[in-house]
Amino acid sequence: MQRVAFRLRLKPEAIEEYESAHTHVWPELLAKLKEVGISDYSIFRHGQDLFLCMRVEDFDRAWEMLDKDPVNQQCRRR
């Protein structure tokens, strides 16, 4: 299992929406993370920067599956 970390940057106008969406993560999304092989997943925010850390069997496969998942797509549209 590999450990993966990366950084994303929020647009200043998206910070409030990001904070709101991540206050209560949907149980269906947490279940999907496990289903695609992601564990020990943490996100840290410093200003506009997000630092994501996780353990994952196959990052590319997991990210592709999440990208196509209807629950994840619905979360991103919020």
C-alpha positions in Angstrom: 0.0 0.0 0.0 1.4 3.4 -0.9 1.2 6.7 1.0 0.2 9.6 -1.2 0.2 13.3 -0.4 -0.6 16.2 -2.6 -1.5 19.9 -2.4 -4.5 21.7 -3.9 -5.3 25.4 -3.8 -8.8 26.7 -3.2 -10.0 29.9 -4.9 -10.5 32.6 -2.2 -14.2 32.7 -2.9 -14.5 28.9 -2.4 -13.1 28.7 1.1 -16.4 29.2 2.9 -18.2 26.6 0.7 -15.3 24.2 1.2 -15.5 24.6 5.0 -19.2 24.1 5.0 -19.1 21.0 2.8 -16.4 19.3 4.9 -18.0 19.9 8.3 -20.2 16.9 7.8 -18.9 14.5 5.1 -21.6 12.2 3.7 -21.4 8.6 5.0 -21.9 7.4 1.4 -18.7 9.2 0.4 -16.7 7.8 3.3 -17.9 4.3 2.4 -16.9 4.9 -1.3 -13.4 6.0 -0.1 -13.0 2.6 1.6 -14.5 0.8 -1.4 -11.9 2.2 -3.8 -9.0 1.3 -1.4 -8.4 4.6 0.3 -7.7 4.6 4.1 -6.1 6.9 6.6 -7.3 9.9 4.6 -6.7 13.4 6.1 -7.0 16.9 4.7 -5.3 19.8 6.3 -6.1 23.4 5.3 -3.7 26.4 5.6 -5.3 29.4 4.1 -6.1 28.5 0.5 -3.8 25.5 0.5 -5.2 22.0 1.1 -2.8 19.2 2.0 -4.2 15.7 1.4 -2.6 12.6 2.7 -3.8 9.0 2.4 -2.9 5.4 2.1 -4.1 3.7 -1.1 -3.7 0.5 -3.0 -3.7 2.1 -6.5 -4.0 5.9 -6.5 -4.8 6.3 -10.2 -7.5 3.6 -10.1 -9.1 5.0 -6.9 -9.1 8.6 -8.2 -10.7 7.5 -11.5 -13.4 5.5 -9.7 -14.1 8.5 -7.4 -14.3 10.9 -10.3 -17.0 8.7 -11.9 -18.9 8.1 -8.7 -22.4 9.8 -8.6 -22.1 10.5 -4.8 -18.7 12.2 -5.3 -20.0 14.2 -8.2 -23.0 15.3 -6.2 -20.7 16.4 -3.3 -18.6 18.5 -5.7 -21.7 20.3 -7.1 -22.8 21.5 -3.6 
